[in-house]
Amino acid sequence: MAQPAASVPTGSPPSKVIFVGGAPRSGTSVTQALICTATAVNSYHPEISFVRPILESYVVGIEKFSVHTRRFFREPEHFKLHARKTINMQLMHISAVLQFPNVLCVKDPMLTPLFPAMREVLGWPSQYVTVLRHPHHVIRSLQEVVERGGDEFDEELIQFAAQDYLNTYEHIEDPSLEDAFMCLRYEDLEAEETIEALRDFTGLPGIDPDNIWKDIPYRVTAQDQTDPWYSPKFYEGLDTSLRLSPLAPHICEIVNDVCGGIMEDYGYLPDGRCE
């Protein structure tokens, strides 16, 4: 990977930005890596978590405009343009580090609920790909992360994780995303029809699952493997099979209660299977 730019980058902005989102542990990394196999796109790279606070500050500033923000900006539109300048500068820096690809593909699971705000603020063409995965498997993977970190996956944390999963997908029905939005199931990611739908949506016919992870400039180190968030599927071929044991029944009950609606909408059965 190229070294980060030391100053404000110069160069052409991308023709568009593709944002990949979804709940943590839902398959956002492999989906981003899949899109990055297209020749017009940058190579796979870590998530852009440092961009999110800028967008969060915009959301807060709009919510508090009549109370606080109006003292600093005459109109909400002026504040939006201020936020746009900052976000565009960040994305230009990312683009420069990634050698100015024609299409910039980035991801941050925690940015997902803010996709409508991003489309409102961003001054460039953009698309939004959201990955869904059965909440049982997402929560089971989070349980592994928590326990690898030495903590207990207690009922309070289970409730929080299930509600956070639900909150992540609030944007799915947001009309502001309209034709710029695609939602796919992680479980279907290996299916040719899903790959073809992703090619059609992004306009990137070069997306090729056989080339996934091949162009990344680094590999897993021993230090990487000590990270509780590390998965042995990182940097391997496209593989959506399960690697963990099922959720315990008492956890399933909580998850089904919180996430039952979205499970029904997307064909996720209460026993952990998919329709």
Buried (B, 14 or more C-beta within 10 A) or exposed (E): BEEEBEEEBEEEBBEBBBBBBBBBBBBBBBBBBBBBBBBBBBBBBEBBEEBBEBBBEBBEBBEEBEEEBBEEBEEBEEBBEBBBEBBBEBBBBBBBBBEBBBBBBBBBBBBBBBBBBBBBBBEBBBBBBBBBBBBBBBBBBBBBBBEEEEEEBEEEBBBEBBEBBBEBBEBBEBEEBEEBBBBBBBBBBBEEEBBEBBBEBBEBEEBBBEBBBBBBEEEEEEEEEEEEBBBEBBBEEBEBEEEEEEBEEEBBEBBBEBBBEBBEEBBBEBEBEBE
